[in-house]
Amino acid sequence: MPESSINSQLSQFQSITLEEMDRVKLMNRIDTKFAFGKNTLNQILTLLTEDYFVLEINGKRGMEYESLYFDDAEFSLFNDHHRGKSNRAKVRIRNYVDSNLFFFEVKHKVKGRTDKHRISTPSFHAEINKGEQALLQSVFPTTKELHANITNRFTRITLVNKTAAERLTLDFDLSFNYQDQINTFNSLVIAELKQERINRNSPFYMLMKSRQLRPYRLSKYCLGIMELMQQPKVKANRFKKRQLYLEKINAYA
């Protein structure tokens, strides 16, 4: 789907600024993910204009993001997710490219809720500094030494519910990089509905249900690890079906 077509659909939305979006920061929330082909995105956008604002920064409505992830030598953070641990974390530096801002972020997941913490950092770097380590230990105490591994890059559309505390992110043009190995998902869209509590009457949730698109659980970090790391470094048998599902969407979208 041409970018001009996406931009045309986005132009139909009322916009919202970063400052106005403060009411729905949702740093502690429940996340629900969906996946579909990029060729479906236009159809979905046209059905959401009455219920959602679109985030606009400097006249732009599709923002560029980059993330650098951290894990230990045994990929413990990945393995925690793979084992389905109810208390787990993702650790990354995220670059909000269009704003030229970098944040060290710890996403702590406990019993289905995501609690996100972050501090400003100057740039990407391979080793966690003292301030970042202090944040990590306060949120998710660990004795493991974490180092940078994979990066990803994607374009994100952020929609904000007009009447409820809810945000919807739509990520596409996703690519992963590890030591110059690159894997791309150019036709896949990963949608993430962020809510204070699950509301299945959300316009987007109802739209997904009407299209028989069910929620799925697989983070972009875990997908990137599976695509770029081979056994025996990581074991991903429990995720294999989900990985194949996303690869199939990307291949046939």
N, C-alpha and C positions, 0 to 999 in steps of 0.2 A: 504494500500500500504506500503510495507516494507520500512524502512528508507534507506536501502542499495540501493533500486531502485531509490529513490530520489537523493541520493548522486551520483549514476552512471550518471544520467541525468545532474546534476550540473557540473560534471567533464568535460562536453563537452563545457562549457562556457569559454570564456576568462575572467580572473579575473580583478578586480579593487580594489584599496586600499581606505581606508577612506580619505587619503589625496587627492588622485586623484578624489574622489567623491565630493570634495569641490565645483566644478563647478556647481553642481546641488543640492545645499542645499535646495532650494525652500522653504524657511521659510514663504514666502507669495505665495500662490498657489491656484489652484482649484483641489479638490479631487474628483475622481469618483470611486465608489466602485462596486465590482462585487462579487458574491458568487457562488461556485460550489463545487462538491464533491471532496474529496481527491483522489479518483480513476481517476479523470480527470487530475490531476496535471502533471503526466508524459507526457501525450499527449501534453499538453500545453507547457511544458518546451522544448520539442524537436523542437517545431516550433518557438522558440524565440532566439535560439543560435546565429543566424546571425545578429540580431538587438540589442542585449543587452549584456552588461558585467554583471558579478555577483560579489557582494561584498564578499571579502575574508578577514578574520581576523585570524591571527595565524593558517593558513591552514584550517580554518573552513568556510563553506559557508551557513550553516543553524544556525542562531544565536538565543540564548535564551533571551527573554525579560520578565520582570515583571513590572506591573503597580499597583500603589496604588492611587485610585481616591478619590476626595474630593467633598462634597456637603453639603448643610445646612440641618437642621432638617426637612424642608418641601420638600426636593429634588428639589429645585428651578432650578438648572442647568439641571437636567433631564427633568423637566416640560417645561422649555424653548424650549428644543429640541422637546418634544412631541407636543407642541403648534405650532411648526414650526416658531418660532421667527427668524427673519433674523439677529438679533444681539444677539449672545449667546456664551457660552464658556464651555470648559472642563478643569478641573484642576486636575493635577496628579503629582505624583513622578514616574519617570520611571527608572528602573534599567536595564542598558545594561549589562546583566549578564556576557557575555564573556569578556567584557572590564572592568568589575567591576567598572562601572561609574554610578552615580545617578544624575538625573537632575529633578528639580522642573520645570514643564512645564505648560504653559497656552496656550491653543489653542482657539483663538478668531475667530469666524466665523461671517462675515459681508457680507450680500448680496451675498452669494454663494462662497466667497473667504475665505480661511483659513490663518490666520496670527499666526504663532507659535513663542512663546517667551520662553526662558528657562535660568535657572542659575544652576550652580553646587550645589549639596547638599550632605551631607555625607552619608545619609542612608534613609531608610523609617522611618517616624515618624507620629504620629497621629494628631499633631497640626501644623499648618503653622507658621513658625518662622517670625521674623521681616523683614528679607531680602526678603523672599518669599512673604510676605504680601505686601511689597512695589512694587514688580513686578506685583502682581495681580492687585493692585489698579491702576497702571500705564497703564495696558492693558485693564482691564475690571473692572472699579470701582463698588464696591458692598458694601452694609452695612450688608450683611448677614455674619454670622460667619460660616466658613466652617470647617468640620471635616472629617477625613478619614472614608471611608465606605468599598467598595468592592475592592478586588484585582483580577488581572487576570495574567495569564502566557501563553506564546505561543512561538512557533518557527517561525522565520521570515527569508525568503529569500528576499534579496534586489537586484533587477536588475536595471541597469542604461542604458538608451538609448545611443547608440554609437554616434549618430549624433545630437540629440535634447536634450533640457533641460527637461528631463523627468525621473522620477523614478517610479518603480513598486515594491510594497511590496506584498508578498504572505505569509499570516499568517495561521498557522494550529496548530493542537494539542492544542487547546484553552481550558483553564479551568478558572472558576470563583470561588472565595471563599469569603464568608461573615460569620463571626462568626462560623467558622467550617462547614458551609453548603457549599458543593462543587457541582458544575455542570460542566460537560465536553462536549466539542464538538470535538471529536477525528477525525471525518470524514469530517469536514467542512473546506473549504479554503475560507478566506476572502482576496480578492485582492483589492488593492487600487492604482489607477493610479494618480500620482501627477504631475501636469503640470503648467507652467506659465499661459497658457490659454488653453481652451479646444481644442484639436486637434483630431478630429475623424478619421484622417488618420494615427494615431499612430498604429504601428504593433499590439500592444496588443488590442487596441480598435477594430481594424478590425477583429482580431481573435475572440473576444467575439461576435461581430456581426455575424460572419459566423456560430457561434454555437448557435445563437439565445439566447444569454445570455445578458439580459438587465441590465443596472445599477440599483442599489437600494440604498436607503438611510436609514442606521441604524448603529449607532456607536457600537463598542464593549462595551463601558460603558453602553449604554442604553440596549443592549441585556443582559448584566450581571444583571442589576437592575431588569429587567422583569423576569429573570429566578429565582432570589433569593429573591425578595421582593414581597409580596402579597398585594393586595388591603386590606384595604383602604390606606395603606402607599403610594402607587403610583398607578396612573391610567394610563393605557397604551392602551386604546381601539384603538387609531389611529395607533398604532404600531403592533397590534395583528396579522394582516395578514402577515406582514414581519417576525415577530417572528416565526409563524407557517411555513413559507416558509423555514427559516433557519433550523428549527428543522426537517423538512421533508428531506432536503438535507442531514443532518447529519445522519438521520436514515436509508436512503436508498443508501447512497454513496457506 
